[in-house]
Amino acid sequence: MKHKAGFVNIIGNPNVGKSTLMNAFVGERLSIITSKAQTTRHRILGIVNGEDFQVLFSDTPGIIKPAYELQTQMMEFVKSAFDDADILLYMVELGEKELKDEAFFDIIRHAKIPVLLLLNKIDKGNEETLKQAVNLWQEKVPNAEIFAISALENFGVSQVFQRIVELLPESPAFYPKDQLTDKPERFFVNEAIREKILEQYKKEIPYSVEIETEEFFEEEDIIRIRSVIMVERESQKGIIIGHKGQAIKWVGIEARKDLEKFFGKQIHIELFVKVNKNWRNDSNQLKRFGYQN
């Protein structure tokens, strides 16, 4: 039996549902999901194995025009996803008409690899709007196969997966068959905390935050974690902590719940807040936080 394997990279604008789709494919909550744009900052790999195939799904940041160095590095993750893709999933939502970066859109239209255009959130429209959208995208991206899906409702996802497996090139597996992702445990701790900050705080605060897990000690029945929430200004530190520490306490409790589900163990987590001035524009800091290849 011949074995297939390949990289399937998911591209699209912010809030289009890429992370929801990635998690649906993998069957695990690898990518954090919130209603805020720019939730995904890194390129996250999710691995799905079958007896004769291995699919390497790559969830990338939503495509934006960068306003500071962190966002520039986020777009570098998107560029790298074009470089190694065997299959490209271009994800749009019903009512969307263009990609925010014309250069990326041009790469998609002229791709030499299979492109599957996934028209997401069809549960929010009707038959007529869906028909109009299909016609629009067939004209805009004639090289793409179009699939109408709802990632949130898991509608049409299995059909897309089946087509992906059919299109995979012949190749041995790239990773061990029991591996789920290429990211270490601390990465998922950081992301769980950042997700709760995105949910709890408003305006610029969530985008000024980076998480660093300094300690991760795994025992038989419990994992002990110490993580630092980095902010850019002293005033942000006070907001993160909140009145009598209530805000940061909520973040810790909610992150612990998600991490206990993810790791299947009891979690003890300690959170601290530090000021790290202008880290979003500091190339050395960005490299330290894993934003540069």
Sequence and secondary structure as in RCSB ss.txt:
>XXXX:A:sequence
MKHKAGFVNIIGNPNVGKSTLMNAFVGERLSIITSKAQTTRHRILGIVNGEDFQVLFSDTPGIIKPAYELQTQMM
EFVKSAFDDADILLYMVELGEKELKDEAFFDIIRHAKIPVLLLLNKIDKGNEETLKQAVNLWQEKVPNAEIFAIS
ALENFGVSQVFQRIVELLPESPAFYPKDQLTDKPERFFVNEAIREKILEQYKKEIPYSVEIETEEFFEEEDIIRI
RSVIMVERESQKGIIIGHKGQAIKWVGIEARKDLEKFFGKQIHIELFVKVNKNWRNDSNQLKRFGYQN
>XXXX:A:secstr
   EEEEEEEEESTTSSHHHHHHHHHTS  S   SSTT   S EEEEEEETTEEEEEEE       SSHHHHHHH
HHHHHHHHH SEEEEEEETT    S HHHHHHHHT SS EEEEEE GGGS HHHHHHHHHHHHHH TTEEEEE B
TTTTBSHHHHHHHHHHH  B   SS TT  BSS HHHHHHHHHHHHHHHH  TTGGGG EEEEEEEEE SSEEEE
EEEEEESSHHHHHHHH GGGHHHHHHHHHHHHHHHHHHSSEEEEEEEEEE TTGGG HHHHHHTT   
